[in-house]
Amino acid sequence: MNKKYSTLLFDLDDTLLDFGKSEDNAITKVFESYNIPCTPENKQLYSDHNKSLWKAFERGEITREQLFKVRFTELFRMMNIDADGIKANSEFVSYIAQDSYLIDGALEVCEKLHREYKMYLITNGAVKAQRGRLKDSPLTQYFDGIFISEEIGFVKPQREFFDCVFSKIEETDKSKVLVIGDSLTSDIKGAVDYGIDSCWVRWNSKAENPATFSIGNITEILSVLE
């Protein structure tokens, strides 16, 4: 294994866990609960709106509380639906917390790497959702800790998020730490801004990126670390 690094910081959603599948299940249940047609168009409307809010959150333009308050409130307004958006958001997060789907190869990757590296999870997800999904997950046995932005009080890519991480992990040398994640705007930007090497899990994207490494799926991290 690559001895340049001693510590790996893994993003969770769409890096190790299939958040898209959990999210699709959750939004389907919310739509059904509020008698909203579960059409591809309505799901896309939710997805576009939700992504725009999370980008604003990562940029520090809105708080997590504001995001959760307006996510379904604004969505229902766009759909001309008279319903409690705050209640719907709470239900949505509860549904998310109930589902945990491993990305193909993720468990095998973690099982192999934890023998050689200290490993931590770093995530911007909601505490209730992330703790719920990890509660019975076989992933947790391979990690030395989990850092959730809602508990820390700062969000990737903010410098303060990584300050907190480095104050609690054993490794203090940034050159020996590698961030692994799928988001260019949170994982990779955060790593680059903080002076840490990074590995972008690009999946099907061909976007230009500043990451140290770029891989097509999570199993390819093994080749990077050979």
C-alpha positions in Angstrom: 0.0 0.0 0.0 1.0 3.6 -0.6 2.9 4.7 2.5 2.7 8.3 1.6 -0.6 8.4 3.5 -1.4 7.3 7.0 -5.0 8.6 7.2 -8.0 8.5 4.8 -10.9 10.8 5.2 -13.9 9.3 3.4 -17.0 11.2 2.4 -20.1 9.1 3.0 -23.0 9.8 0.5 -22.4 8.7 -3.0 -18.9 7.7 -2.1 -19.6 4.7 0.2 -23.4 4.7 0.6 -25.9 5.1 -2.3 -27.6 8.3 -1.2 -29.5 8.6 -4.4 -31.4 5.3 -3.8 -32.2 6.3 -0.2 -33.3 9.8 -1.4 -35.5 8.4 -4.1 -37.3 6.1 -1.7 -37.8 8.9 0.8 -39.1 11.4 -1.7 -41.5 8.7 -3.1 -42.9 8.2 0.4 -43.3 11.9 1.0 -45.1 12.4 -2.3 -47.4 9.5 -1.6 -48.1 10.9 1.8 -49.2 14.2 0.4 -51.0 12.8 -2.6 -48.4 14.3 -5.0 -48.1 12.4 -8.3 -44.7 10.6 -8.2 -43.8 11.5 -11.7 -40.2 11.9 -13.1 -41.0 15.6 -13.6 -42.0 16.1 -10.0 -39.0 14.2 -8.7 -36.7 16.3 -11.0 -38.2 19.5 -9.6 -37.4 18.3 -6.1 -33.9 17.3 -7.1 -33.0 20.5 -8.8 -34.4 22.6 -5.9 -32.7 20.5 -3.3 -29.3 20.6 -5.0 -29.5 24.4 -5.4 -30.2 24.7 -1.6 -27.3 22.5 -0.7 -24.9 24.4 -2.9 -26.0 27.6 -1.2 -25.4 25.9 2.1 -21.9 24.9 1.1 -21.2 28.4 0.1 -22.3 29.7 3.5 -25.3 31.6 2.0 -27.9 29.8 4.1 -27.9 27.8 7.3 -28.8 24.2 7.7 -31.9 25.3 9.6 -33.0 27.6 6.7 -32.4 24.8 4.2 -34.6 22.4 6.2 -37.2 25.0 6.7 -37.6 26.1 3.1 -36.8 22.8 1.2 -40.4 21.5 1.1 -42.1 24.8 1.9 -40.8 26.3 -1.4 -41.2 23.0 -3.3 -44.9 22.8 -2.2 -45.3 26.5 -3.2 -43.9 25.7 -6.7 -46.3 22.8 -7.0 -49.3 24.9 -5.7 -49.8 22.5 -2.8 -51.1 23.7 0.5 -49.2 21.6 3.0 -46.8 21.9 6.0 -43.3 21.9 4.4 -41.5 21.8 7.7 -43.4 18.7 8.7 -42.7 17.1 5.4 -39.0 17.8 5.7 -39.0 16.1 9.1 -40.7 13.1 7.6 -38.3 13.0 4.7 -35.2 13.0 7.0 -36.8 10.1 9.0 -37.3 8.1 5.8 -33.7 8.7 4.8 -32.5 7.5 8.2 -34.3 4.2 7.7 -32.4 3.3 4.4 -28.8 2.3 4.0 -27.5 1.0 0.7 -23.8 0.2 0.2 -22.3 1.2 -3.1 -20.9 -1.9 -4.9 -17.4 -2.7 -3.7 -17.4 -0.1 -0.9 -17.4 -2.7 2.0 -14.6 -4.7 0.4 -12.5 -1.5 -0.1 -13.0 -0.5 3.5 -12.2 -3.9 4.8 -8.9 -3.9 2.9 -7.8 -0.4 3.6 -8.5 -0.3 7.3 -5.7 -2.8 7.9 -3.2 -0.2 6.6 -4.7 3.2 7.4 -6.5 5.2 10.0 -9.9 5.9 8.4 -12.6 8.5 9.2 -15.9 9.5 7.8 -16.6 13.2 7.0 -20.1 14.2 5.9 -22.4 17.2 5.5 -25.5 15.1 6.0 -28.0 15.6 8.8 -27.1 13.9 12.1 -30.4 12.0 12.3 -30.1 10.7 8.8 -26.4 9.8 8.9 -26.5 8.2 12.4 -29.6 6.3 11.5 -28.1 4.9 8.3 -24.9 4.0 9.9 -26.4 2.4 13.1 -26.5 -1.1 11.7 -24.1 -0.6 8.8 -21.2 -3.0 8.4 -19.1 0.0 7.4 -18.7 1.4 10.9 -16.4 -1.3 12.1 -13.7 0.0 9.7 -13.7 3.6 10.8 -12.0 5.3 13.7 -14.5 8.1 13.9 -17.2 10.1 12.1 -17.4 13.9 11.6 -20.8 15.3 10.8 -21.1 18.9 9.9 -24.2 19.4 11.9 -22.4 18.3 15.1 -19.3 20.3 14.3 -21.0 23.5 13.5 -19.2 24.0 10.2 -19.6 22.4 6.8 -17.3 21.1 4.1 -15.6 22.9 2.4 -15.2 25.4 5.2 -11.7 25.5 6.7 -13.2 25.3 10.2 -14.6 21.9 9.4 -11.2 20.5 8.7 -9.7 22.4 11.6 -12.0 20.3 13.8 -11.1 17.1 12.1 -7.4 17.7 12.5 -7.8 18.6 16.1 -9.2 15.1 16.8 -7.4 12.7 14.6 -3.9 11.3 15.3 -2.2 12.5 12.2 -1.1 16.1 12.2 0.9 16.1 9.0 -1.4 17.3 6.2 0.8 15.6 3.6 -0.1 12.2 5.0 -3.8 12.7 4.8 -6.0 11.9 1.7 -9.6 13.1 1.3 -11.8 10.8 -0.8 -15.2 12.0 -2.1 -17.6 12.6 -4.9 -18.3 16.3 -4.5 -16.1 18.8 -6.2 -17.7 21.7 -4.3 -17.4 20.2 -0.8 -14.9 17.3 -0.6 -12.4 18.3 -3.2 -12.6 22.1 -2.7 -12.4 21.7 1.0 -9.3 19.5 0.6 -7.6 21.8 -1.9 -8.3 24.9 0.1 -6.9 23.2 3.3 -3.8 21.9 1.6 -4.7 18.2 1.6 -4.4 15.7 -1.2 -7.7 14.5 -2.6 -9.2 11.8 -4.7 -12.4 12.6 -6.6 -14.8 9.8 -7.2 -16.1 11.1 -10.5 -18.5 8.3 -11.4 -19.8 9.4 -14.8 -18.7 13.0 -14.7 -16.0 14.4 -17.0 -15.7 17.8 -15.3 -12.4 19.4 -15.0 -11.2 19.2 -11.4 -8.3 20.1 -9.1 -8.1 16.8 -7.3 -4.8 15.0 -6.8 -6.4 11.8 -8.2 -9.5 11.0 -10.1 -11.2 7.6 -10.1 -14.3 6.3 -11.9 -15.7 4.3 -8.9 -14.8 3.6 -5.3 -13.0 0.3 -6.0 -10.3 2.2 -8.0 -9.0 3.8 -4.8 -7.1 0.5 -4.2 -5.0 1.1 -7.4 -4.3 4.7 -6.3 -3.0 3.5 -3.0 -0.9 0.6 -4.3 
